[in-house]
């Protein structure tokens, strides 16, 4: 039997994307189409890193990322010491490392989001694909970053 993929699950822009009662919307669409409606398959998980100089900046950025559903989870590490070359000299600074767990489909938007709000001229932005992720965690990450979090 054929199945339909909700348009809102392919990019987030649809009349259904803000629909609070997602289950009812799915069942209604299913009955209208006479075929089962399925959600998209799980996305790959990436771990991204950036740093900021102050804890309130880290907390604000982390909260904005999660509220925007651009990541499933954001962790803030206690201060780390960073050594780097900047404008011809070696700098040593205390920074807060931000670790972001995000889906592959949101990486471009996430990078732009972070870059627009980041206090540094040249923020660190490093993302690595997670090679092994438990099924439960990946399902949860997909659920909270997509419409499925409402169902």
C-alpha positions in Angstrom: 0.0 0.0 0.0 1.2 3.5 -0.9 1.7 6.1 1.8 1.8 9.9 1.8 4.4 12.2 3.5 3.1 15.3 5.1 4.4 18.5 3.4 5.0 20.0 6.8 7.5 17.3 7.6 9.6 18.0 4.5 10.6 21.5 5.5 8.3 22.8 8.2 6.2 25.2 6.2 2.5 24.1 5.8 -0.8 24.8 7.3 -0.3 21.8 9.5 3.1 23.0 10.9 1.5 25.0 13.7 -1.3 22.5 14.3 -1.4 21.6 18.0 -3.4 18.4 17.6 -1.1 16.7 15.1 -2.7 13.2 15.7 -6.1 14.4 14.6 -4.6 16.2 11.6 -2.8 13.0 10.5 -5.9 10.8 10.9 -8.1 13.3 9.0 -5.6 13.5 6.2 -5.3 9.7 6.1 -9.1 9.4 5.8 -9.2 12.0 3.0 -6.5 10.3 1.0 -7.5 6.7 1.8 -3.9 5.8 2.3 -1.7 5.7 5.5 0.2 8.9 6.3 3.8 8.3 7.4 6.3 10.6 9.0 9.8 11.0 7.4 12.5 8.6 8.3 14.9 9.5 11.0 17.6 12.0 10.2 21.3 11.7 10.9 22.6 13.3 14.1 25.5 15.7 14.2 27.4 17.1 17.2 28.4 20.8 16.7 30.7 22.9 18.8 31.1 26.6 19.4 32.4 28.7 22.2 31.5 32.1 23.9 33.3 34.1 26.5 30.5 34.5 29.1 28.0 32.0 30.6 24.9 34.3 30.0 25.7 34.4 26.3 26.0 30.6 26.3 22.7 30.1 28.1 20.9 32.5 25.9 22.2 31.0 22.7 21.5 27.5 23.9 17.9 28.3 24.9 17.2 30.1 21.6 18.5 27.1 19.6 16.3 24.6 21.5 13.2 26.8 21.4 13.7 27.2 17.6 13.8 23.3 17.3 17.1 23.6 15.5 18.6 21.1 17.9 17.4 18.4 20.2 19.8 19.2 23.0 22.4 21.8 23.8 25.0 21.4 26.6 27.2 24.1 28.1 30.6 22.9 29.4 32.2 24.7 32.4 34.9 27.1 31.4 37.7 25.7 29.2 41.0 27.5 28.4 41.4 28.2 24.7 44.7 29.2 23.1 44.6 30.5 19.6 46.3 32.9 17.2 44.3 36.1 16.6 45.5 39.1 14.6 49.2 38.0 14.7 49.5 37.1 18.4 48.7 34.1 20.6 45.7 34.6 22.8 44.7 32.7 25.9 41.0 33.0 27.1 38.5 31.3 29.3 35.5 30.3 27.3 32.3 28.2 27.6 32.0 25.4 25.1 28.6 24.8 23.7 27.8 21.3 22.4 24.8 21.1 20.1 23.1 17.9 19.1 21.3 18.6 15.8 19.8 16.8 12.9 21.4 16.9 9.5 18.5 18.6 7.8 18.8 21.6 10.2 22.5 22.2 9.9 22.4 25.0 7.4 19.7 26.9 9.3 21.5 26.2 12.6 24.8 27.5 11.4 23.2 30.7 10.1 21.2 31.0 13.3 24.3 30.7 15.5 26.4 33.0 13.2 23.7 35.7 13.3 23.5 35.7 17.2 27.1 34.9 18.0 29.1 37.6 19.8 32.4 36.8 18.0 33.5 38.1 14.6 34.8 34.6 13.7 32.9 32.1 15.8 34.1 28.5 16.0 31.7 26.2 14.1 32.7 22.6 13.9 30.2 19.8 13.3 30.8 16.0 13.2 28.4 13.3 12.2 27.7 10.9 15.0 28.6 7.5 13.7 26.7 5.5 16.3 23.6 6.8 18.0 21.1 4.7 20.0 17.8 4.2 18.3 15.9 5.6 21.2 18.0 8.8 21.3 17.8 9.3 17.6 14.0 8.8 17.6 13.7 11.3 20.5 15.9 13.8 18.7 13.8 13.5 15.5 10.6 13.8 17.6 11.5 17.0 19.4 12.9 18.7 16.3 10.0 17.9 14.0 6.2 18.0 14.0 6.3 14.5 15.7 7.1 16.4 18.9 3.4 17.6 18.9 1.9 14.1 18.4 
